[in-house]
Amino acid sequence: MFSKNRRIPRKMFPLLSNGTKTFKSNLFLLRFVSKDGPSRFCFSVSKKIAKSAVVRNKMRRAGYRSLEKHFPEISSNILALFSFRTIPKNDEEIIKNLKSILTESKLIK
């Protein structure tokens, strides 16, 4: 799990509503904006996607674990919100989709 200073707090969510760049993959919806300061990330899962809080938390944690592997390659000064669109079959699917959406959005150097 990312440290707290690498995650987006709730008070910064309005920054991700207007003027963001948006990309979609089979598994994720990515919204990001350039902002001064360290890069921050968050994963969200709607109750429409997974009813159980246990499942939603497992999905979020798997997303953070997968993102940690790509973190050194990601450009700096980014606020990024990853929203799950469907329930993944396994962690490999998360890793594959995360890499593809980061490459498509040119966040990986």
C-alpha positions in Angstrom: 0.0 0.0 0.0 1.2 3.5 -0.8 2.2 5.7 2.1 -0.4 8.3 3.1 1.6 11.2 1.5 1.3 9.4 -1.9 -2.5 8.9 -1.8 -5.0 11.6 -2.6 -7.0 12.8 0.4 -10.7 13.4 0.0 -10.3 17.2 0.1 -8.3 17.1 -3.2 -10.9 15.2 -5.1 -12.5 18.4 -6.6 -9.2 19.0 -8.4 -10.0 15.9 -10.4 -13.4 16.9 -11.6 -12.6 19.7 -14.0 -9.9 20.0 -16.5 -8.7 16.4 -16.3 -7.5 14.2 -19.0 -9.4 10.9 -19.2 -8.5 7.5 -20.5 -10.4 4.2 -20.5 -9.3 0.6 -20.6 -11.3 -2.6 -20.1 -10.7 -2.4 -16.3 -10.0 1.2 -15.5 -11.1 4.8 -16.0 -8.1 7.0 -15.4 -8.5 10.7 -14.7 -5.3 12.8 -14.1 -4.1 16.4 -13.9 -0.7 17.9 -13.5 -0.3 19.7 -10.2 2.7 21.1 -8.3 4.0 18.9 -5.5 4.6 15.1 -5.3 2.6 12.7 -7.4 -0.5 11.3 -5.7 -2.7 8.4 -6.7 -6.0 6.8 -5.6 -8.1 3.9 -6.6 -11.9 3.9 -6.2 -14.5 1.2 -6.6 -18.2 2.0 -6.8 -20.8 0.1 -5.0 -22.4 -0.5 -8.4 -19.3 -2.5 -9.4 -18.9 -4.6 -6.1 -21.6 -4.6 -3.4 -19.3 -6.0 -0.7 -16.9 -3.7 1.1 -14.5 -6.6 1.5 -14.3 -7.1 -2.3 -14.0 -3.3 -2.9 -11.1 -3.0 -0.4 -9.3 -6.1 -2.0 -9.6 -4.5 -5.4 -8.2 -1.1 -4.2 -5.3 -2.8 -2.4 -4.5 -4.9 -5.5 -4.5 -1.7 -7.5 -2.0 0.0 -5.1 0.2 -3.1 -5.2 0.3 -3.1 -8.9 1.0 0.6 -9.1 3.9 0.3 -6.8 5.7 -1.8 -9.4 5.4 1.0 -12.0 5.9 3.9 -9.6 9.6 4.7 -10.5 8.7 5.0 -14.2 5.7 7.4 -13.7 6.3 11.1 -14.4 6.2 13.5 -11.4 3.7 16.2 -10.4 0.6 14.1 -11.2 -2.7 13.6 -9.4 -4.3 10.4 -10.8 -7.6 8.7 -10.0 -8.1 5.1 -11.1 -11.7 4.0 -11.0 -12.5 0.3 -11.5 -15.1 -0.4 -14.3 -15.4 -4.1 -13.7 -14.3 -6.7 -11.2 -10.9 -8.2 -12.3 -10.4 -11.9 -12.6 -7.0 -11.9 -11.0 -4.0 -9.6 -10.1 -2.4 -10.3 -13.5 -5.3 -8.6 -15.2 -4.9 -5.6 -13.0 -1.2 -5.4 -13.8 -1.7 -5.8 -17.5 -4.5 -3.1 -17.7 -2.7 -0.7 -15.4 0.5 -0.8 -17.6 -1.6 -0.4 -20.8 -3.5 2.6 -19.5 -0.4 4.3 -18.1 1.4 3.8 -21.4 -1.6 5.0 -23.4 -1.8 8.2 -21.3 1.9 8.7 -21.6 2.4 8.8 -17.8 5.2 6.2 -18.0 8.4 7.7 -19.1 
